[in-house]
């Protein structure tokens, strides 16, 4: 087993330990009104198109990047399949998209998130096909954009790499749940959008903060292993 394969195995094992006997919590099949489901699908289209181009460019740049892309996808798949109980009978979960955003940028990570969410909807009944657009927008577009932006900003400010990675992964996780709350509040305003948004955010907030911290720490651990054994590739990607 070469070093790259060891890194991939380590990632799967670490994430797998965290996710034993767990399911996922995305917006479930048929939960959103048809109009809102269609809106989120349309919003996602430009990000998906750009994402495919970014992945194609990364693979052309170095075929070894395909292994790193697969690792980022596996990391997101397993972490986003983790479920912890929240208040009001709901659940929260990590996203795992911060690592991909740091290494390959937000749009390439959109494709990884799309694949992850599609497989979970079809094979695990987590989320749904009708709500795929909404789930992709929150977890695979907003989350990666936040992670990428935070990482680049802190990096320019000279903040240590471990802190950059931690903050990027943790804040990307938190903003994903904020976006999901926005989507639900827009679809079900009830007594008013602001009241509904506060209600949905309150449901997830208690468990999401420790989940975001845990995801940040795990992402730092994996990033440090990659920086040690795949430094050349990460340097070429501008992720160091």
Backbone as JSON, one array per atom type, in Angstrom:
{
  "sequence": "XXXXXXXXXXXXXXXXXXXXXXXXXXXXXXXXXXXXXXXXXXXXXXXXXXXXXXXXXXXXXXXXXXXXXXXXXXXXXXXXXXXXXXXXXXXXXXXXXXXXXXXXXXXXXXXXXXXXXXXXXXXXXXXXXXXXXXXXXXXXXXXXXXXXXXXXXXXXXXXXXXXXXXXXXXXXXXXXXXXXXXXXXXXXXXXXXXXXXXXXXXXXXXXXXXXXXXXXXXXXXXXXXXXXXXXXXXXXXXXX",
  "N": [[0.85, -1.19, 0.0], [0.68, 2.15, -1.0], [1.66, 5.55, -0.03], [-0.4, 7.35, -0.63], [-2.67, 5.74, -0.76], [-2.74, 4.93, 1.88], [-3.37, 7.33, 3.14], [-5.95, 7.76, 2.15], [-7.29, 5.53, 3.24], [-6.97, 6.06, 5.97], [-8.51, 8.36, 6.26], [-11.12, 7.4, 5.69], [-11.43, 5.51, 7.73], [-11.24, 7.09, 10.08], [-13.43, 8.81, 9.77], [-15.41, 6.92, 9.52], [-15.53, 5.72, 12.04], [-16.72, 7.73, 13.5], [-19.24, 7.71, 12.43], [-20.72, 5.41, 12.8], [-23.6, 3.37, 12.76], [-25.33, 5.44, 11.95], [-27.49, 7.92, 10.47], [-28.58, 10.3, 7.99], [-29.37, 13.82, 7.94], [-30.97, 15.64, 5.81], [-32.93, 17.98, 3.87], [-35.92, 16.38, 3.52], [-37.38, 14.04, 1.11], [-39.95, 15.34, -0.89], [-40.67, 17.32, 0.94], [-40.43, 20.08, 0.54], [-42.35, 22.66, -1.1], [-43.34, 22.35, -4.56], [-42.69, 24.54, -6.19], [-40.58, 25.87, -4.81], [-38.72, 23.81, -4.77], [-38.09, 23.65, -7.5], [-36.99, 26.21, -7.89], [-34.57, 26.12, -6.41], [-33.19, 24.15, -7.81], [-32.75, 25.45, -10.25], [-31.14, 27.61, -9.44], [-28.82, 26.29, -8.75], [-27.66, 25.44, -11.15], [-25.67, 27.09, -12.68], [-23.43, 26.9, -10.95], [-22.91, 24.18, -10.95], [-22.21, 23.72, -13.63], [-19.86, 25.28, -13.87], [-18.41, 23.94, -11.95], [-17.91, 21.36, -13.04], [-16.11, 22.08, -15.03], [-13.99, 23.06, -13.49], [-13.14, 20.73, -12.18], [-12.35, 19.19, -14.36], [-10.2, 20.74, -15.25], [-8.48, 20.5, -13.04], [-7.84, 17.78, -13.06], [-6.59, 17.57, -15.55], [-4.41, 19.16, -15.06], [-2.94, 17.64, -13.23], [-2.96, 14.26, -13.06], [-2.93, 12.91, -10.68], [-4.47, 14.35, -9.0], [-6.98, 13.36, -9.15], [-7.18, 11.29, -7.33], [-7.05, 12.72, -4.94], [-9.4, 14.18, -5.2], [-11.26, 12.11, -5.05], [-10.79, 11.31, -2.43], [-11.64, 13.61, -1.01], [-14.33, 13.55, -1.7], [-15.14, 11.12, -0.52], [-14.68, 11.73, 2.14], [-16.57, 13.79, 2.58], [-18.89, 12.33, 2.07], [-19.05, 10.38, 4.12], [-18.94, 11.92, 6.49], [-21.21, 13.57, 6.2], [-23.15, 11.73, 6.45], [-23.45, 11.32, 9.06], [-25.38, 11.44, 12.02], [-26.8, 13.32, 14.6], [-28.93, 13.71, 17.41], [-31.08, 16.53, 17.68], [-32.78, 19.35, 19.22], [-36.38, 19.35, 19.6], [-36.95, 16.99, 18.28], [-35.56, 16.86, 15.9], [-32.63, 16.53, 13.74], [-29.04, 16.93, 13.37], [-26.07, 17.28, 11.34], [-22.58, 16.87, 10.38], [-20.86, 18.32, 7.51], [-18.57, 17.99, 5.85], [-17.52, 19.2, 3.58], [-15.64, 21.17, 3.66], [-12.92, 20.44, 3.4], [-12.62, 19.73, 0.67], [-13.23, 22.21, -0.5], [-11.09, 23.78, 0.38], [-8.92, 22.54, -0.87], [-9.58, 22.32, -3.66], [-11.26, 24.4, -4.35], [-14.47, 26.16, -4.31], [-16.4, 25.6, -6.4], [-15.64, 23.19, -7.68], [-16.0, 21.55, -5.51], [-18.71, 21.66, -5.32], [-19.59, 19.79, -7.21], [-18.65, 17.43, -6.06], [-20.2, 17.45, -3.72], [-22.74, 17.3, -4.87], [-22.69, 14.71, -6.01], [-22.36, 13.19, -3.68], [-24.76, 13.81, -2.26], [-26.64, 12.87, -4.09], [-26.12, 10.1, -4.19], [-26.67, 9.48, -1.51], [-29.4, 10.08, -1.38], [-30.49, 8.22, -3.18], [-29.45, 5.66, -2.46], [-29.43, 5.54, 0.35], [-31.69, 6.71, 1.28], [-31.57, 9.26, 2.38], [-32.3, 12.57, 2.56], [-33.51, 13.65, -0.6], [-34.71, 13.29, -4.01], [-36.39, 15.25, -5.11], [-35.82, 17.36, -3.47], [-33.21, 17.79, -3.94], [-31.92, 19.97, -5.19], [-32.17, 22.07, -3.29], [-30.75, 20.97, -1.13], [-28.23, 20.66, -2.28], [-27.61, 23.33, -2.77], [-27.33, 24.44, -0.18], [-25.47, 22.72, 1.19], [-23.46, 22.08, -0.69], [-22.83, 24.34, -2.11], [-23.13, 26.92, -0.73], [-21.84, 26.23, 1.75], [-19.15, 25.31, 0.86], [-18.34, 27.74, -0.43], [-18.18, 29.53, 1.72], [-16.23, 28.21, 3.32], [-14.0, 28.24, 1.58], [-13.64, 31.02, 1.19], [-13.1, 31.91, 3.83], [-10.76, 30.46, 4.4], [-8.92, 31.46, 2.47], [-8.89, 34.19, 3.15], [-7.93, 34.24, 5.84], [-5.49, 33.06, 5.38], [-4.17, 35.0, 3.83], [-3.88, 36.9, 5.77], [-1.89, 35.88, 7.25], [-2.35, 33.95, 9.17], [-1.79, 30.95, 11.07], [-1.66, 27.76, 9.37], [-3.16, 25.58, 10.45], [-5.11, 26.86, 11.98], [-6.41, 28.31, 10.0], [-7.54, 26.22, 8.44], [-9.17, 24.95, 10.33], [-11.01, 27.03, 11.04], [-12.16, 27.5, 8.54], [-13.44, 25.03, 7.87], [-15.17, 24.71, 10.07], [-16.8, 27.07, 10.05], [-17.88, 26.86, 7.5], [-19.49, 24.64, 7.87], [-21.33, 25.63, 9.81], [-22.56, 27.77, 8.41], [-23.83, 26.35, 6.44], [-25.98, 25.15, 7.77], [-27.33, 27.45, 8.51], [-28.09, 28.38, 6.01], [-29.8, 26.29, 5.2], [-31.81, 26.65, 7.09], [-32.73, 29.12, 6.2], [-33.78, 28.38, 3.7], [-35.9, 26.69, 4.49], [-37.42, 28.48, 6.0], [-38.16, 30.3, 4.04], [-39.81, 28.71, 2.47], [-41.75, 27.97, 4.27], [-43.09, 30.28, 5.74], [-44.96, 30.84, 7.77], [-45.89, 32.62, 10.58], [-44.43, 34.71, 9.75], [-41.47, 35.59, 7.88], [-39.05, 36.22, 9.29], [-39.59, 35.35, 11.91], [-40.02, 32.64, 11.42], [-37.5, 31.93, 10.4], [-35.86, 32.35, 12.64], [-36.93, 30.4, 14.28], [-36.34, 27.97, 12.91], [-33.54, 28.1, 12.85], [-33.01, 28.02, 15.56], [-33.74, 25.42, 16.17], [-31.67, 23.84, 15.15], [-29.34, 24.91, 16.26], [-28.23, 24.22, 18.81], [-27.0, 21.65, 18.65], [-25.45, 21.97, 16.39], [-23.23, 23.65, 16.71], [-21.2, 22.28, 18.39], [-20.83, 20.19, 16.57], [-19.78, 21.5, 14.35], [-17.35, 22.38, 15.4], [-16.14, 19.9, 15.92], [-15.97, 18.9, 13.29], [-14.21, 20.78, 12.23], [-11.84, 20.22, 13.66], [-11.31, 17.55, 12.89], [-10.95, 17.91, 10.16], [-8.63, 19.45, 10.13], [-6.83, 17.53, 11.08], [-6.81, 15.62, 8.96], [-5.96, 17.29, 6.87], [-3.37, 17.95, 7.75], [-2.11, 15.48, 7.52], [-2.23, 15.12, 4.76], [-0.7, 17.33, 3.99], [1.76, 16.49, 4.79], [2.32, 14.12, 3.34], [1.52, 14.59, 0.72], [2.56, 16.98, -0.22], [3.59, 18.24, -2.5], [1.48, 18.11, -4.38], [-0.52, 19.58, -3.02], [0.7, 22.04, -2.83], [0.83, 22.76, -5.51], [-1.85, 23.12, -5.95], [-2.31, 25.36, -4.52], [-2.99, 25.23, -1.87], [-1.51, 25.34, 0.41]],
  "CA": [[0.0, 0.0, 0.0], [1.5, 3.35, -1.06], [1.3, 6.59, 0.92], [-1.69, 7.94, -0.99], [-3.69, 4.79, -0.36], [-2.8, 4.97, 3.34], [-4.09, 8.54, 3.49], [-7.36, 7.53, 1.84], [-7.79, 4.58, 4.22], [-7.03, 6.74, 7.26], [-9.66, 9.25, 6.25], [-12.34, 6.6, 5.76], [-11.51, 4.89, 9.04], [-11.53, 8.12, 11.07], [-14.81, 9.26, 9.6], [-16.28, 5.79, 9.74], [-15.7, 5.54, 13.48], [-17.65, 8.76, 13.96], [-20.56, 7.61, 11.8], [-21.29, 4.08, 12.94], [-25.02, 3.32, 13.1], [-25.87, 6.79, 11.81], [-28.14, 8.27, 9.23], [-28.32, 11.7, 7.64], [-30.48, 14.75, 8.03], [-31.08, 16.67, 4.8], [-34.36, 18.23, 3.64], [-36.37, 15.07, 3.03], [-38.13, 13.93, -0.13], [-41.32, 15.85, -0.91], [-40.97, 18.24, 2.03], [-40.55, 21.44, 0.02], [-43.31, 22.87, -2.18], [-42.75, 22.13, -5.88], [-42.12, 25.8, -6.7], [-39.29, 26.08, -4.18], [-37.82, 22.76, -5.24], [-37.64, 24.05, -8.83], [-36.15, 27.39, -7.75], [-33.22, 25.76, -5.97], [-32.55, 23.44, -8.91], [-32.31, 26.44, -11.24], [-30.05, 28.38, -8.84], [-27.62, 25.45, -8.7], [-27.16, 25.1, -12.49], [-24.37, 27.69, -13.05], [-22.36, 26.38, -10.1], [-22.62, 22.82, -11.41], [-21.5, 23.84, -14.91], [-18.49, 25.74, -13.57], [-17.76, 22.89, -11.17], [-17.38, 20.33, -13.94], [-14.94, 22.66, -15.69], [-12.91, 23.13, -12.51], [-12.64, 19.37, -11.96], [-11.64, 18.82, -15.58], [-8.92, 21.45, -15.24], [-7.63, 19.95, -11.98], [-7.35, 16.47, -13.5], [-5.64, 17.81, -16.64], [-3.21, 19.72, -14.45], [-2.2, 16.52, -12.65], [-3.89, 13.13, -12.93], [-2.95, 12.48, -9.29], [-5.51, 15.1, -8.31], [-8.2, 12.55, -9.15], [-7.2, 10.57, -6.06], [-7.39, 13.69, -3.9], [-10.82, 14.48, -5.36], [-11.99, 10.96, -4.51], [-10.66, 11.37, -0.98], [-12.51, 14.67, -0.53], [-15.7, 13.08, -1.86], [-15.4, 10.1, 0.51], [-14.71, 12.44, 3.42], [-17.86, 14.47, 2.66], [-19.96, 11.33, 2.09], [-19.15, 9.73, 5.42], [-19.28, 12.89, 7.53], [-22.58, 14.06, 6.04], [-24.05, 10.63, 6.8], [-23.49, 11.27, 10.52], [-26.6, 12.08, 12.54], [-26.91, 13.49, 16.05], [-30.24, 14.29, 17.74], [-31.18, 17.93, 18.06], [-34.01, 19.59, 19.97], [-37.64, 19.26, 18.86], [-37.02, 15.76, 17.52], [-34.85, 16.96, 14.64], [-31.25, 16.04, 13.77], [-28.03, 17.73, 12.71], [-24.95, 16.46, 10.89], [-21.48, 17.61, 9.74], [-20.98, 18.35, 6.05], [-17.36, 17.43, 5.26], [-17.16, 19.82, 2.3], [-14.58, 22.16, 3.86], [-11.66, 19.94, 2.88], [-12.63, 19.87, -0.79], [-13.19, 23.64, -0.85], [-9.74, 24.27, 0.64], [-7.98, 21.97, -1.84], [-9.96, 22.47, -5.07], [-12.13, 25.54, -4.58], [-15.88, 25.9, -4.02], [-17.21, 25.05, -7.49], [-15.31, 21.77, -7.82], [-16.62, 20.87, -4.37], [-20.15, 21.54, -5.62], [-19.8, 18.51, -7.89], [-18.46, 16.37, -5.05], [-21.38, 17.46, -2.88], [-23.86, 16.8, -5.68], [-22.57, 13.25, -6.1], [-22.62, 12.66, -2.34], [-26.19, 13.94, -1.95], [-27.39, 12.01, -5.01], [-25.95, 8.73, -3.72], [-27.37, 9.33, -0.25], [-30.83, 10.09, -1.65], [-30.89, 7.0, -3.9], [-29.04, 4.43, -1.8], [-29.62, 5.55, 1.8], [-32.94, 7.42, 1.58], [-31.25, 10.46, 3.13], [-32.61, 13.66, 1.65], [-34.46, 13.24, -1.62], [-34.45, 13.79, -5.37], [-37.12, 16.5, -5.33], [-35.18, 18.41, -2.66], [-31.78, 17.73, -4.21], [-31.44, 21.31, -5.48], [-32.05, 22.81, -2.04], [-29.67, 20.38, -0.34], [-26.97, 20.99, -2.96], [-27.31, 24.76, -2.59], [-26.88, 24.72, 1.19], [-24.3, 21.95, 1.61], [-22.43, 21.96, -1.71], [-22.53, 25.64, -2.7], [-22.9, 27.92, 0.33], [-20.8, 25.73, 2.65], [-17.83, 25.44, 0.25], [-17.99, 29.15, -0.66], [-17.76, 30.09, 3.01], [-14.96, 27.58, 3.7], [-12.96, 28.73, 0.69], [-13.41, 32.42, 1.48], [-12.46, 32.03, 5.14], [-9.4, 29.93, 4.3], [-8.09, 32.39, 1.71], [-8.77, 35.44, 3.9], [-7.03, 34.03, 6.97], [-4.17, 32.77, 4.82], [-3.58, 36.29, 3.45], [-3.58, 37.62, 7.01], [-0.75, 35.25, 7.89], [-2.78, 33.07, 10.25], [-1.26, 29.59, 10.91], [-2.47, 26.89, 8.51], [-4.12, 24.78, 11.22], [-6.23, 27.74, 12.36], [-7.15, 28.59, 8.74], [-8.32, 25.05, 8.07], [-10.21, 24.76, 11.35], [-12.04, 28.06, 10.9], [-12.84, 27.31, 7.25], [-14.32, 23.87, 7.95], [-16.2, 24.93, 11.08], [-17.73, 28.1, 9.61], [-18.61, 26.31, 6.37], [-20.52, 23.78, 8.45], [-22.36, 26.46, 10.45], [-23.33, 28.53, 7.41], [-24.69, 25.41, 5.74], [-27.23, 25.0, 8.52], [-28.01, 28.74, 8.41], [-28.72, 28.41, 4.68], [-30.92, 25.35, 5.23], [-32.86, 27.33, 7.85], [-33.28, 30.13, 5.29], [-34.6, 27.69, 2.69], [-37.12, 26.23, 5.13], [-38.21, 29.64, 6.38], [-38.73, 30.87, 2.81], [-40.87, 27.82, 2.01], [-42.8, 27.89, 5.3], [-42.94, 31.51, 6.54], [-45.83, 30.81, 8.95], [-46.28, 33.93, 11.11], [-43.53, 35.71, 9.18], [-40.19, 34.99, 7.52], [-38.06, 36.4, 10.35], [-39.96, 34.46, 13.02], [-39.79, 31.26, 10.97], [-36.06, 31.73, 10.31], [-35.35, 32.21, 14.0], [-37.39, 29.11, 14.8], [-35.58, 26.89, 12.29], [-32.16, 28.19, 13.3], [-32.99, 27.59, 16.95], [-33.86, 23.96, 16.22], [-30.39, 23.2, 14.85], [-28.18, 25.61, 16.81], [-27.63, 23.58, 19.99], [-26.09, 20.56, 18.28], [-24.6, 22.28, 15.24], [-21.97, 24.29, 17.12], [-20.18, 21.25, 18.66], [-20.57, 19.43, 15.34], [-18.89, 22.32, 13.53], [-16.04, 22.32, 16.03], [-15.6, 18.55, 15.67], [-15.6, 18.8, 11.89], [-13.01, 21.59, 12.05], [-10.69, 19.5, 14.21], [-11.04, 16.39, 12.04], [-10.43, 18.41, 8.89], [-7.23, 19.82, 10.39], [-6.06, 16.29, 11.17], [-6.64, 15.07, 7.61], [-5.16, 18.25, 6.11], [-1.98, 17.82, 8.16], [-1.58, 14.24, 6.93], [-2.04, 15.41, 3.33], [0.42, 18.27, 3.86], [3.0, 15.74, 5.04], [2.59, 13.09, 2.33], [1.17, 15.06, -0.63], [2.87, 18.41, -0.19], [3.77, 18.73, -3.86], [0.16, 18.3, -4.99], [-1.22, 20.67, -2.33], [1.38, 23.28, -3.19], [0.4, 23.08, -6.87], [-3.25, 23.55, -5.87], [-2.37, 26.6, -3.76], [-3.68, 24.93, -0.61], [-0.56, 25.38, 1.51]],
  "C": [[0.89, 1.25, 0.0], [0.96, 4.42, -0.11], [-0.08, 7.16, 0.64], [-2.84, 7.03, -0.56], [-3.85, 4.77, 1.16], [-3.58, 6.18, 3.81], [-5.59, 8.35, 3.29], [-7.99, 6.61, 2.88], [-7.95, 5.23, 5.58], [-8.25, 7.64, 7.34], [-10.97, 8.49, 6.43], [-12.53, 5.99, 7.15], [-11.88, 5.91, 10.12], [-12.99, 8.57, 10.99], [-15.78, 8.13, 9.89], [-16.55, 5.53, 11.21], [-16.74, 6.51, 14.02], [-19.09, 8.48, 13.51], [-21.21, 6.24, 11.92], [-22.74, 4.19, 13.39], [-25.69, 4.69, 12.97], [-26.58, 6.95, 10.48], [-27.87, 9.72, 8.93], [-29.57, 12.53, 7.79], [-30.33, 15.83, 6.97], [-32.57, 16.99, 4.68], [-34.92, 17.01, 2.93], [-37.22, 15.18, 1.77], [-39.55, 14.46, 0.03], [-41.65, 16.88, 0.14], [-41.18, 19.67, 1.54], [-41.67, 21.53, -1.02], [-42.61, 22.76, -3.54], [-42.08, 23.39, -6.43], [-40.73, 26.04, -6.12], [-38.27, 25.02, -4.59], [-37.23, 23.14, -6.6], [-36.7, 25.25, -8.76], [-34.72, 27.01, -7.38], [-32.48, 24.95, -7.02], [-31.96, 24.43, -9.91], [-31.1, 27.22, -10.7], [-28.74, 27.6, -8.88], [-26.94, 25.26, -10.06], [-25.82, 25.76, -12.82], [-23.21, 27.17, -12.23], [-21.94, 24.98, -10.53], [-21.82, 22.85, -12.71], [-20.05, 24.26, -14.68], [-17.72, 24.67, -12.82], [-17.17, 21.8, -12.03], [-16.13, 20.83, -14.66], [-13.74, 22.69, -14.74], [-12.3, 21.74, -12.27], [-11.84, 18.9, -13.17], [-10.26, 19.47, -15.62], [-7.96, 20.87, -14.21], [-7.04, 18.61, -12.41], [-6.34, 16.62, -14.63], [-4.32, 18.36, -16.1], [-2.32, 18.63, -13.88], [-3.18, 15.38, -12.41], [-3.97, 12.62, -11.49], [-4.02, 13.23, -8.48], [-6.82, 14.33, -8.25], [-8.32, 11.77, -7.84], [-7.58, 11.5, -4.92], [-8.87, 14.08, -3.98], [-11.68, 13.35, -4.78], [-11.95, 10.96, -2.99], [-11.6, 12.42, -0.39], [-13.98, 14.26, -0.62], [-16.07, 12.05, -0.8], [-15.52, 10.74, 1.88], [-16.07, 13.12, 3.62], [-18.99, 13.46, 2.79], [-20.15, 10.77, 3.5], [-19.55, 10.73, 6.51], [-20.73, 13.36, 7.42], [-23.61, 12.97, 6.28], [-24.14, 10.45, 8.31], [-24.72, 12.01, 11.01], [-26.53, 12.13, 14.06], [-28.24, 14.15, 16.35], [-30.13, 15.75, 18.14], [-32.45, 18.11, 18.88], [-35.2, 19.44, 19.04], [-37.72, 18.03, 17.96], [-36.34, 15.81, 16.18], [-33.43, 16.42, 14.81], [-30.33, 17.03, 13.06], [-26.88, 16.83, 12.3], [-23.83, 17.35, 10.36], [-21.67, 17.58, 8.23], [-19.76, 17.74, 5.35], [-16.89, 18.09, 3.98], [-16.01, 20.83, 2.43], [-13.25, 21.72, 3.27], [-11.57, 20.1, 1.38], [-12.54, 21.31, -1.23], [-11.79, 24.21, -0.68], [-8.78, 23.79, -0.45], [-8.31, 22.35, -3.28], [-10.86, 23.66, -5.37], [-13.6, 25.17, -4.42], [-16.66, 25.23, -5.15], [-16.91, 23.57, -7.75], [-15.95, 20.97, -6.71], [-18.12, 20.76, -4.55], [-20.44, 20.2, -6.3], [-19.64, 17.35, -6.93], [-19.7, 16.28, -4.16], [-22.61, 16.94, -3.6], [-23.85, 15.29, -5.75], [-22.9, 12.61, -4.75], [-24.11, 12.67, -2.03], [-27.05, 13.05, -2.84], [-27.32, 10.56, -4.56], [-26.72, 8.51, -2.42], [-28.88, 9.27, -0.46], [-31.3, 8.76, -2.27], [-30.63, 5.74, -3.09], [-29.39, 4.37, -0.31], [-30.93, 6.19, 2.23], [-32.71, 8.59, 2.52], [-31.43, 11.65, 2.2], [-33.63, 13.2, 0.63], [-34.11, 13.82, -2.97], [-35.17, 15.11, -5.62], [-36.5, 17.66, -4.57], [-33.67, 18.47, -2.9], [-31.2, 19.13, -4.45], [-31.22, 22.12, -4.21], [-30.9, 22.29, -1.2], [-28.31, 20.67, -0.96], [-26.61, 22.45, -2.71], [-26.74, 25.03, -1.2], [-25.56, 24.02, 1.51], [-23.16, 21.99, 0.6], [-22.11, 23.27, -2.42], [-22.2, 26.66, -1.62], [-21.78, 27.48, 1.27], [-19.4, 25.84, 2.07], [-17.4, 26.88, -0.02], [-17.49, 29.81, 0.62], [-16.41, 29.53, 3.42], [-13.8, 28.13, 2.88], [-12.61, 30.19, 1.01], [-12.69, 32.64, 2.8], [-11.01, 31.58, 5.08], [-8.48, 30.93, 3.6], [-7.86, 33.7, 2.48], [-7.77, 35.29, 5.05], [-5.6, 33.75, 6.51], [-3.45, 34.06, 4.44], [-3.17, 37.1, 4.68], [-2.43, 36.99, 7.78], [-1.1, 34.36, 9.07], [-2.21, 31.67, 10.02], [-2.23, 28.68, 10.16], [-3.53, 26.12, 9.28], [-5.34, 25.61, 11.61], [-7.07, 28.07, 11.13], [-8.08, 27.44, 8.39], [-9.46, 24.83, 9.05], [-11.35, 25.75, 11.16], [-12.84, 27.87, 9.62], [-13.85, 26.18, 7.32], [-15.48, 24.12, 8.92], [-17.24, 25.95, 10.62], [-18.52, 27.65, 8.37], [-19.74, 25.42, 6.83], [-21.66, 24.63, 9.02], [-23.22, 27.21, 9.43], [-24.2, 27.62, 6.55], [-26.02, 25.28, 6.45], [-28.02, 26.31, 8.52], [-28.75, 28.83, 7.07], [-29.93, 27.48, 4.62], [-32.1, 25.97, 5.99], [-33.53, 28.4, 7.0], [-34.2, 29.49, 4.26], [-35.93, 27.24, 3.28], [-38.03, 27.39, 5.52], [-38.87, 30.28, 5.17], [-39.91, 30.03, 2.32], [-42.05, 27.78, 2.98], [-42.69, 29.1, 6.23], [-43.83, 31.57, 7.77], [-46.26, 32.2, 9.36], [-45.41, 35.06, 10.56], [-42.18, 35.09, 8.92], [-39.18, 35.06, 8.65], [-38.34, 35.46, 11.52], [-39.67, 33.01, 12.65], [-38.3, 30.96, 10.89], [-35.45, 31.53, 11.69], [-35.73, 30.85, 14.59], [-36.56, 27.97, 14.23], [-34.12, 26.91, 12.73], [-32.03, 27.72, 14.74], [-33.05, 26.08, 17.09], [-32.51, 23.3, 16.06], [-29.21, 23.73, 15.67], [-27.47, 24.84, 17.92], [-26.63, 22.51, 19.6], [-25.12, 20.94, 17.17], [-23.26, 22.89, 15.64], [-20.91, 23.25, 17.49], [-19.86, 20.4, 17.44], [-19.6, 20.19, 14.45], [-17.47, 22.3, 14.09], [-15.38, 20.98, 15.78], [-15.16, 18.39, 14.23], [-14.33, 19.61, 11.6], [-11.77, 20.86, 12.51], [-10.31, 18.3, 13.34], [-10.45, 16.81, 10.7], [-8.98, 18.84, 9.02], [-6.36, 18.58, 10.42], [-5.77, 15.7, 9.79], [-5.76, 15.98, 6.76], [-3.68, 18.12, 6.46], [-1.34, 16.55, 7.59], [-1.3, 14.46, 5.45], [-0.84, 16.34, 3.11], [1.75, 17.56, 4.03], [3.34, 14.82, 3.87], [2.28, 13.53, 0.9], [1.45, 16.55, -0.76], [3.0, 19.0, -1.59], [2.43, 19.04, -4.52], [-0.58, 19.46, -4.35], [-0.6, 22.01, -2.66], [0.96, 23.72, -4.59], [-1.04, 23.6, -6.9], [-3.41, 24.88, -5.12], [-3.05, 26.44, -2.42], [-2.75, 24.91, 0.59], [-0.28, 26.82, 1.92]]
}
